[in-house]
Amino acid sequence: MKKFFRTLSGLMNLYRCYRLYEFIRDNWDEL
């Protein structure tokens, strides 16, 4: 069960990084 939660938190971190990347890419001209 602990392994599951560790995997879940890892996926959430990946997702957050991906969203940040998408946001930066979309707003690159304004930065």
N, C-alpha and C positions, 0 to 999 in steps of 0.2 A: 504493500500500500504506500509506503514511504517513497518507493521508487516511482510510483505513478505520479505522486505530487511533485517530485523533482523534475520529471519529464514535463509535466504540465507547466511548471514555472519556467522551464527552459523554453518551451514553445511560446509562452507569453512574452518572454524577453525578445525572442526572435521576431514576433509579430510587432512588438513595439518599435524595434529597430527598423523593421520594414516600413512601418507607417511613417516614421521620422524621415526615412530616405525618400519616400514618395512625396512627402510634404516639401522637403527641401528641393527636390527635383522640379516640382510643380511651381514653386515660388522663387526659383533661382534668379529670375530677372529682377525681382523686387529687392533681393537681399543686397 
